[in-house]
Amino acid sequence: MGAILGVNEDSHPPVLILFTCLLAGLVVAGLAGALWPKAGRGVACVCLLAALGFVAIALFGLLRAPSAMVLPIGPPGQALSLVLDPLAAWFLLILGLSAAAASLYALADAAHAAPRVVAGFPLFVAGMALSLLAGDGVTLLLGFEAMSLASWVLVGYGHADAANRQAARLYLCFALLSGLCLAAALALWAASAGGIGLDVLRAAPPDGWRAAVILALVLAGAGSKAGLVPLHGWLPLAHPAAPGHVSALMSSAMVKVAIYVMARLLLDCAGPAQPLWWGVPLLALGAASAVLGALRAALEEDTKVILACSTIENVGLIVAALGLAAIFRAADLGALAALATGAALLHALAHSVFKAGLFLAAAAVLTGAGSRRLDSLGGLIHAMPATAACAGVLAAAAAALPPLSGFAGEWLLVQSLLAGWRIGPLPMQVGLAAAVALVGLAAALAAAAMVRLYGLVFLGRPRGPRSAAAREAPPLARAALIGCAGLTVLIGLAPGPLLRLAEEAVRTAVRQNIADQAQLFLLAPGGGATAYAAPLLALLLAAGIAALYLGMRRYSPAEPVLGPAWGCGFLPAPPELPFGDPLAQPSAAGFGQPLRRMLGSSVLGAREVVTMPEPGDPAPARLEAGFADPVFAGLLAPLAALRDWLADRAERLRDMSLRRCLSLSFGTLVALLALLAWLET
Amino acid sequence: MAAFAALLTQILHLALLLVLAPLLVGVVRWLKARLLGRRGASPLQPWRDMRKLLLKRPIIAESASVVTLAAPYVAVAATVVAALLVPSFTRGMALAPVADLLVLAGCLALARGALALAGMDAGTPFGGLGAAREMAFAALAEPALLLVALCCAILAGSSNIDAIAAVFAEGALGIRVSLALALAALVAVALAENARIPVDNPATHLELTMVHEAMILEASGRHLALWEYQAALALTLWLSLLAAIFVPFGMAPAASGPIGWLVGLAAYAAKIGALALLLAVFESAIAKMRVFRVPEFLGAALLLGLLGALFLFVSTGLL
């Protein structure tokens, strides 16, 4: 690595020693949490401090030369090593910010935290941090697996509920799959490169069939962790099953660790020598994930499931941008490759902040109003004004509305897609045009999903007595929410400076410069042919609102009066329904109906069955509507059937006679010896 | 001097659009009435309605929140910002370098989001119904708009509206099939975004198929005036966008001075008048679709956009 990145020659750089201390602190905090469950508050404090330390280390890593350190521990012949380079630092920044918000929220909730949550949370954070700063494949896998196992413990926190147990089991299966695939990919690569260090791998990029296999394995391994279609089935089940702040961290930081692994292995280490098709699977799977995730987010009926599906959408957009960067680089369009990478990095940061905030808001709603179901919430803006205000900002960012943070990254992504027609063959051009349409569809569906989520949870009338008597979140939780909302506004207003900050990270990923496309107040890709000026837009919006407000004060001074809702002349509800007739308000399924009918039937197999009773029959008419993710019927069900079949076969071994048992052992022995003889030659 | 001219034309453009918006709605209504054999109200009627509404005291539903109070301001401001980006009688206004088609779409999405949330705020059945349909239609209109942007970006080199207008005005590109397809797609998107026939009927109230009017049922007084104004401004900006991209002739460069601006203004008036007449004729001749036929309509727009891009790929490949 030293040759390429100019690594700091100091063998024990203080910044990495600090990082190791923070990791050790997190592990000790995890153990302490396991031994003394009452230590929740202290553990959360340690996590908060460590997260802020990670932010500082990340800023150091982004601004200074890379540094590397070999740890005195590890498997024989392979000491673990840490590398802080700009790409890792950018994702460490993401982790630090999300973990700080989640820890602050955990601090508010520390008195009621379950012991396994107290113990698991710091280990989870430590695992993610370790895999980000790993300098070799073994450390990477170690951190990745620690992250997977710790988060599995956290997902299984509500294990009294069978659905949560099932979610945790499914999550463990997918975690195993992703670990196995990544280990296989790294082993294959290391075998041809002659070492497992990232710098060794970088020096020997794979080619031929090996490149294709490594691409497929990394896509399966990191993609299943990130929630890429078709390996996303676990995500909308497992993310919501964990406690609120853990869901926030899983959706904002953990999927980013998987994306980091993709960017590191497929863009940085695999090098510029890859062919044009190298990025195509990333782009195709990313676009498909974006649409499927957004569509599911617009149809689901549980706040946290909606947010998890929206995570699939955003992961899809980020991965599509990475794929696009690989395609551009293979086509020798360096500036566009840098632009697409910048889009991916910026959107990764923006998504982690607004998604962490939205999950924390969902957790505050669950605590304050007692439900995650959209059909029992409603009207919470009156009881939880601070949470509602923050959630409004965050949901607007998730809906990619300017001038907030979600818009800048998606704008960059679409701009780089719009320039994609310059790439050669016709199928590629058509595919990129289709990707433009899919990204637009995903963005608009995400906006629909966020309007639906916000409108059904915070606006309207309460749909149940519990949400009518909701309580505002405690001060620390509100502080976490306000922090996330403030950061979202800041990121939205300063995409240019942030891209400048990410400049070295972009250079690490694709060896290209992005600085000339990102100015202080302006994003100007392609030599300034067009531009997006977020601060100017915000200023104009604010000026417009202020002018309108003053004008209305002047020309329409009458104070509004309260009255019953008009509702096209619906009669007022009877007195036993103090919040009006609940049926006279859109339900979650009702609000999703247009999209379910327009797009759901083809993609999600949505169906609606109307049962009308015969005339004269007093039975009620029924409308049954639903949808199912095709991945369950298409992938998971056959896998489950295969598992049952294998188990059935294995069961038959029990009934074998002694003779057969002996011959089986003998046969195995002979086969192993034959294998050994073959390997020796 | 050039900077001053750019700024001055930007201010004149804003003033023009702000005054013109309700007038344009009045003209379209008047034209439709004449086509149907009625005398029709004066084109000034929307401005008179606006004044009347401003003088009335707004009534807020008891279940409504601060969203009802704030949303119309956000929506009108976002639409005004969007209108600032679309050139009318000159090119090269002060905001031309940032007049990006996607940013325009973002501003309109912001206005749409505010409108949908305002519709859901009171917790009445029609508001939610309208919001759900509006967001669903937008989900199909947005990709079509992006594909139109792709066609324009391939031909003009960027998605900047001003740059597109400049390249198309030179006429060097000639008449292209892709431009016709993109025009058809953009017209369909414009009809859907403005809640015009065949997607929605702007003249109906209290009908089960309505979309836009359903969301502002609870608005009254100045809030209703703001919503009406927002719709009028959005219509004006979409017509101006169509004129700027597909009929960019006669637009004066900002630096050409008052004479050039007057010529540009005359050309703009002629273009907008013709588009208003076309809209009125179209709306009088066509029936409104069922709500669930709208996806087919917008899907066709999406396919037209894709086809336009495809033709461009093939033709640029042959050159």
Boltz contact constraints between the chains, C-beta under 6 A:
constraints:
  - contact:
      token1: [A, 381]
      token2: [B, 65]
      max_distance: 6.0
  - contact:
      token1: [A, 401]
      token2: [B, 109]
      max_distance: 6.0
  - contact:
      token1: [A, 401]
      token2: [B, 110]
      max_distance: 6.0
  - contact:
      token1: [A, 401]
      token2: [B, 113]
      max_distance: 6.0
  - contact:
      token1: [A, 402]
      token2: [B, 106]
      max_distance: 6.0
  - contact:
      token1: [A, 407]
      token2: [B, 106]
      max_distance: 6.0
  - contact:
      token1: [A, 411]
      token2: [B, 102]
      max_distance: 6.0
  - contact:
      token1: [A, 414]
      token2: [B, 102]
      max_distance: 6.0
  - contact:
      token1: [A, 418]
      token2: [B, 150]
      max_distance: 6.0
  - contact:
      token1: [A, 418]
      token2: [B, 153]
      max_distance: 6.0
  - contact:
      token1: [A, 418]
      token2: [B, 159]
      max_distance: 6.0
  - contact:
      token1: [A, 421]
      token2: [B, 154]
      max_distance: 6.0
  - contact:
      token1: [A, 426]
      token2: [B, 313]
      max_distance: 6.0
  - contact:
      token1: [A, 429]
      token2: [B, 313]
      max_distance: 6.0
  - contact:
      token1: [A, 433]
      token2: [B, 150]
      max_distance: 6.0
  - contact:
      token1: [A, 433]
      token2: [B, 309]
      max_distance: 6.0
  - contact:
      token1: [A, 436]
      token2: [B, 146]
      max_distance: 6.0
  - contact:
      token1: [A, 436]
      token2: [B, 150]
      max_distance: 6.0
  - contact:
      token1: [A, 437]
      token2: [B, 143]
      max_distance: 6.0
  - contact:
      token1: [A, 437]
      token2: [B, 147]
      max_distance: 6.0
  - contact:
      token1: [A, 440]
      token2: [B, 142]
      max_distance: 6.0
  - contact:
      token1: [A, 440]
      token2: [B, 143]
      max_distance: 6.0
  - contact:
      token1: [A, 440]
      token2: [B, 146]
      max_distance: 6.0
  - contact:
      token1: [A, 441]
      token2: [B, 143]
      max_distance: 6.0
  - contact:
      token1: [A, 444]
      token2: [B, 138]
      max_distance: 6.0
  - contact:
      token1: [A, 444]
      token2: [B, 139]
      max_distance: 6.0
  - contact:
      token1: [A, 444]
      token2: [B, 142]
      max_distance: 6.0
  - contact:
      token1: [A, 445]
      token2: [B, 139]
      max_distance: 6.0
  - contact:
      token1: [A, 447]
      token2: [B, 109]
      max_distance: 6.0
  - contact:
      token1: [A, 448]
      token2: [B, 135]
      max_distance: 6.0
  - contact:
      token1: [A, 448]
      token2: [B, 139]
      max_distance: 6.0
  - contact:
      token1: [A, 451]
      token2: [B, 113]
      max_distance: 6.0
  - contact:
      token1: [A, 451]
      token2: [B, 116]
      max_distance: 6.0
  - contact:
      token1: [A, 451]
      token2: [B, 135]
      max_distance: 6.0
  - contact:
      token1: [A, 455]
      token2: [B, 117]
      max_distance: 6.0
  - contact:
      token1: [A, 455]
      token2: [B, 120]
      max_distance: 6.0
  - contact:
      token1: [A, 459]
      token2: [B, 120]
      max_distance: 6.0
  - contact:
      token1: [A, 459]
      token2: [B, 121]
      max_distance: 6.0
  - contact:
      token1: [A, 460]
      token2: [B, 120]
      max_distance: 6.0
  - contact:
      token1: [A, 460]
      token2: [B, 123]
      max_distance: 6.0
  - contact:
      token1: [A, 461]
      token2: [B, 63]
      max_distance: 6.0
  - contact:
      token1: [A, 461]
      token2: [B, 123]
      max_distance: 6.0
  - contact:
      token1: [A, 529]
      token2: [B, 157]
      max_distance: 6.0
  - contact:
      token1: [A, 529]
      token2: [B, 158]
      max_distance: 6.0
  - contact:
      token1: [A, 530]
      token2: [B, 100]
      max_distance: 6.0
  - contact:
      token1: [A, 530]
      token2: [B, 158]
      max_distance: 6.0
  - contact:
      token1: [A, 530]
      token2: [B, 159]
      max_distance: 6.0
  - contact:
      token1: [A, 530]
      token2: [B, 160]
      max_distance: 6.0
  - contact:
      token1: [A, 531]
      token2: [B, 97]
      max_distance: 6.0
  - contact:
      token1: [A, 531]
      token2: [B, 98]
      max_distance: 6.0
  - contact:
      token1: [A, 532]
      token2: [B, 103]
      max_distance: 6.0
  - contact:
      token1: [A, 533]
      token2: [B, 98]
      max_distance: 6.0
  - contact:
      token1: [A, 540]
      token2: [B, 81]
      max_distance: 6.0
  - contact:
      token1: [A, 541]
      token2: [B, 77]
      max_distance: 6.0
  - contact:
      token1: [A, 541]
      token2: [B, 81]
      max_distance: 6.0
  - contact:
      token1: [A, 544]
      token2: [B, 77]
      max_distance: 6.0
  - contact:
      token1: [A, 544]
      token2: [B, 80]
      max_distance: 6.0
  - contact:
      token1: [A, 545]
      token2: [B, 73]
      max_distance: 6.0
  - contact:
      token1: [A, 545]
      token2: [B, 77]
      max_distance: 6.0
  - contact:
      token1: [A, 548]
      token2: [B, 73]
      max_distance: 6.0
  - contact:
      token1: [A, 548]
      token2: [B, 76]
      max_distance: 6.0
  - contact:
      token1: [A, 552]
      token2: [B, 222]
      max_distance: 6.0
  - contact:
      token1: [A, 555]
      token2: [B, 54]
      max_distance: 6.0
  - contact:
      token1: [A, 556]
      token2: [B, 54]
      max_distance: 6.0
  - contact:
      token1: [A, 556]
      token2: [B, 222]
      max_distance: 6.0
  - contact:
      token1: [A, 558]
      token2: [B, 57]
      max_distance: 6.0
  - contact:
      token1: [A, 560]
      token2: [B, 58]
      max_distance: 6.0
  - contact:
      token1: [A, 560]
      token2: [B, 60]
      max_distance: 6.0
  - contact:
      token1: [A, 561]
      token2: [B, 59]
      max_distance: 6.0
  - contact:
      token1: [A, 562]
      token2: [B, 60]
      max_distance: 6.0
  - contact:
      token1: [A, 562]
      token2: [B, 62]
      max_distance: 6.0
  - contact:
      token1: [A, 563]
      token2: [B, 59]
      max_distance: 6.0
  - contact:
      token1: [A, 564]
      token2: [B, 62]
      max_distance: 6.0
  - contact:
      token1: [A, 565]
      token2: [B, 61]
      max_distance: 6.0
  - contact:
      token1: [A, 565]
      token2: [B, 122]
      max_distance: 6.0
  - contact:
      token1: [A, 565]
      token2: [B, 124]
      max_distance: 6.0
  - contact:
      token1: [A, 566]
      token2: [B, 218]
      max_distance: 6.0
  - contact:
      token1: [A, 567]
      token2: [B, 124]
      max_distance: 6.0
  - contact:
      token1: [A, 568]
      token2: [B, 126]
      max_distance: 6.0
  - contact:
      token1: [A, 568]
      token2: [B, 206]
      max_distance: 6.0
  - contact:
      token1: [A, 584]
      token2: [B, 125]
      max_distance: 6.0
  - contact:
      token1: [A, 585]
      token2: [B, 123]
      max_distance: 6.0
  - contact:
      token1: [A, 586]
      token2: [B, 128]
      max_distance: 6.0
  - contact:
      token1: [A, 591]
      token2: [B, 128]
      max_distance: 6.0
  - contact:
      token1: [A, 591]
      token2: [B, 132]
      max_distance: 6.0
  - contact:
      token1: [A, 594]
      token2: [B, 132]
      max_distance: 6.0
  - contact:
      token1: [A, 594]
      token2: [B, 133]
      max_distance: 6.0
  - contact:
      token1: [A, 594]
      token2: [B, 136]
      max_distance: 6.0
  - contact:
      token1: [A, 595]
      token2: [B, 136]
      max_distance: 6.0
  - contact:
      token1: [A, 598]
      token2: [B, 136]
      max_distance: 6.0
  - contact:
      token1: [A, 598]
      token2: [B, 295]
      max_distance: 6.0
